[in-house]
């Protein structure tokens, strides 16, 4: 899955952010406290249905707000697709693919690209969310999970 457009409205410190992502690699830069980690956290909601920071959903809602809304567009190899994760205090967290609701939030994991080296589904393979390149040795690593020897992704392969 390669995200081509990311929209946050509202989300943490962003009242509204429309982020078009090109076909090449994406580099997010900025001064401290400007929202770089918030963008990555929003992508984690799209990929695993929750915050990578361990934040509760209500903690991600902007101050004085009642909801957050994260939207992404990607090309799945056949057509343009849309994914939306919405949280409201009254309705809870919901995910939608092409405007249709998903039965469970955990279903967002199945939308991500499979690891190209051994076809195990893993949402955190390297830069797959931003660049769509599949696995490489620069994968995200967490010390509490085993690292896959074939693709360097954190996995139970």
N, C-alpha and C positions, 0 to 999 in steps of 0.2 A: 504494500500500500504506500503510495506516495501522495502526501498531502499537497494539493495545488493551491488551496486557499484556506485560510484560517480566520474565523470571525469570532470575536469575544464581545458580548454585549448584554449585560455588563459582566465583568469577571475581575475579582480582586481589585487592583488599582486601575483597571481599565473601564472607563465608562462605555467606550466603544472602540474596538480595534479591528480593522480589516487588514489582513496581512496576506498579500498575494505572494506565492512561493513559486519561483521559476523552476525550470527543468534541471538546473545544476544543483550543486551543494548549497546549503543555506548556512550562513554564519550570522549568529545573533550577537550583537555587541551593544554596549551602552554603559553608562555610569551606574554605580551601585544604587540599588533601590528604584530602578526604573522599570522593572517588570520582566527581565530576561527569564528568570526562574519561573515566573507566573505563566509565561508562554509555554515552557516545557511542561509545567504541571497541567496546563489545559490539554496538551497533547496526551498526557498520561490518562486523563479522564476519557479521551477518545479511544485510547488503546486498551486500557485495563478497567475502565469504569470507575476509577477512584484516584485520589491524590497520591503521587509518589512521595509527598512530604508527610503523609500520615494525617493530614488535616481532615477534620470532619467537614461534610458538605456545607453545613451552615457557616463554617469559618471562611469559606471561599467567597461567600456572598459579600459584595461591597458594603461598606458601612452605610447604615440607613436604608439598605436595599432589602428586597424580599426574595430575590432569585438570582441565578446566574444562567447564562446561555452560551454554549460553545458549539460552533458549527464548523464543519470542514467539508471540502470537496476533494475528491480524488478520482483517479482513473483506475479501474480495476482490470485493465487489459482489454476490456470489451466496450465499456461505456463510462461516462461520468457518473459518479455516485455522490450522495450527500449523507453525512452522519451528523447527528445533533444530539448533544447531551444537555438536558435541562434539569435544573433543580429549583423547586419552589418550596417554601416552608410548608405550604398547605398540601401540595401534591407529591412531595418527595422527589426522587431522582428518576428520570426517565430517559431512555435512548430511542432514537428514531433513525431508520435508514430509509432514504428516499421518501421521507414523510410518513412512513409506516412505523408504528411502535414495535420495538423489540419486546419479546415476552419477558426476558430477564436482562438486567444490566450486564451480567457476565457474558452475554452473547456478543458484546463488542470485541472481545478478544479474538473471536473467529474471523473477524474482518481483516486482520493484519496479514501481511505477506508471510509466507512460510520461509523458513531458513533455506536458502538455496543449496547449501552443501549437503543436507541430509533430510530435508523435508519434514522437520519437526516444527509444529507451530510454536512460535515464541515471539511475543510482541516486542521484546526489547532488543532484538537483533540490531546491533550497531546503529546505523543511521537510517534504517528502513523507513521510519516514520517521516523523516525530513528529506532524505535523498533517494530512497527507493532502491538503493544499491545492494541490498541483501547483507549477508554477514561478512565480517572482516575481523581483523585482530583488534580493532578499536571499539569493540562492543562495550556497552555499559556493564560495569561490574559491581556486584554487591558482595561483600565478604561473607555474608551469611548463607549464600546459595552456591552450589557447585558450578564450576565453569565447564562448559562443553569443550572437549579437546579438539573437536573438528572445526568449530566455528568461533570459539572463544566467547560465545554467549552464555549467560547464566541460564542453566537449564538442568533438567533431570534426564537428558538423553543418555 
